[in-house]
């Protein structure tokens, strides 16, 4: 494995949820420890299962792993860190500032940026405090800070006054208000990250076009701020031998090889490794220590339950229930890489084929949606919102209004804030808002929806909903804002998309909690690309299908009010024909 050659002291693993960061980080830690190196494994992943992997309760303290000499681990709970972080900021102003202002500050600090910075605040000492870490030759981090977080940490000046004076806007502004340590310590941490002799960043992806594109974006973002020592690991690649006698396996193998062959240009120069898909769940020391092995252990036969019928609702049955209302807004939401665009198109096609007028709107690249549909369909209209154009329009609007009276330092802070992921979500949502009202007369299927945190920011900062409520509240005039429509289950149905894997299910559950804070109750879950819902004779895929059943049961019995199971298809879900196969769980 090239990413292990002459490994520096700090190794960071980063990538989208579900690509295998934690498993590879654990396997790396075990490999180095068994070479006689003293190793500390640190996880800042909200869905961390490092303790589960090693069968040890870890938590927020350095804990030795009994089964592996030279290996210790630490799990930083980012949610707990973020809550302590918020308490430090909000506590001093509670009872001093008006309650509405305090709530606004709390919401400013409720998002992913605050959680990430709070976690960085926790492990900064691991990068800079030699007394704390002097006994370890290698420190391995499961989940690296994003380029956005590092740029925020590099900003000069105090944020508290900037936030309290109301100079910011609805985005990620505010997470740095509680930084109490000397800025020099953060600069030392950033310097350590950028030093190729001390730090190596490992981008983890799957052999899929979407995750490889995300890895390319991450590479460029981090390289632009000086973090250039990067390696690429493509995880979970189906072995060629599995494709020999099984149609589904052969199709997956061909798709993966095509994705790797079309690797984004930005990733081409990086040292690259591939790790084959394993049949077993990566839990337990025995499983982890074989992850990086080049030899191929025999695949055990699938458990008997794989042969049992999987009685789960189809997407078509779910669309029947949606269609009964005759119209409404359908928001398809989920983390990246789970297939939101494809499923939004599948739902739109099913509604249109029932003779119902449908407007499918997306902020995904136009070519992607055009390719997915591939042909026109009666009753179906498609539109595309350009996120870059909408974001630039929003940025200029905020800079001309909020930024007009700021000094150079304040304007620099505001400009950095407007480069955050939340800014694009808000800008796109504003564009979506122009379409939302159509749901009162026809079906509107919306792909790439904003998160609950973004919706709360819009509400808390008065970005339309509160303005209208304030203007109309005392006039006795009936009004409905986009936020109110999203909160009304009679008008809006939110469909959460996930995969039948541990991390994507946990991330979808976290998104559901986020939406509930915004007063939005998800209507249903969709489990996409399920091997358990497909037909395969590949021993490896059969074992993977058996492993999926636990996650499917968790969605059905714990997380979702209703759900649908969508199969992994032999053919790409492109075109009306294959989109319908997704809905009906069969190949036509």
Protein Blocks (a to p, Z undefined) as FASTA:
>chain_A
ZZlgopafbdcddddehilmmmmmmmmmmmmmmnopacddddfbfkbcklmmnopaebjc
dcddfklghiacddddfklmmmmmmmmmmmmmgokacfklmmmmmmmmmmmklmmmmmmm
mmmmmmmmmmlmmmpmbdcdehiadfklmmmmmpgcjfklmmmnopaccdfehjlmmpmb
dfklmmmmmmmmmmmklpccdddddddfklmmmmmmmmmmmmmnopabccdddehiacfk
lmmmofklmmmmmmmmmmmmmgcfklmmpccddddddfbdcedjklmmmmmpmbdcdddd
ddfklmpccddddfklmmmmmmmnopacdddeddehiommmmmmmmmmmmmmnopacddd
dfbdfklmmmmnopacehiacddddfklmmmmmmmmmmmmmmmmpcfklmmmmmmmmmpm
klmmmmmmmmmmmmmmmmmmmccddehiadfklmmmmmmnopojlmmmmmmmmnopacdd
fklmmmmmklpccdddddddfklmmmmmmmmmmmmmnopacfbdcdehifklmccfbfkl
mmmmmmmmmmmmmmmmmmpmbdcdddddfbdcedjklmmmmmnopaZZ
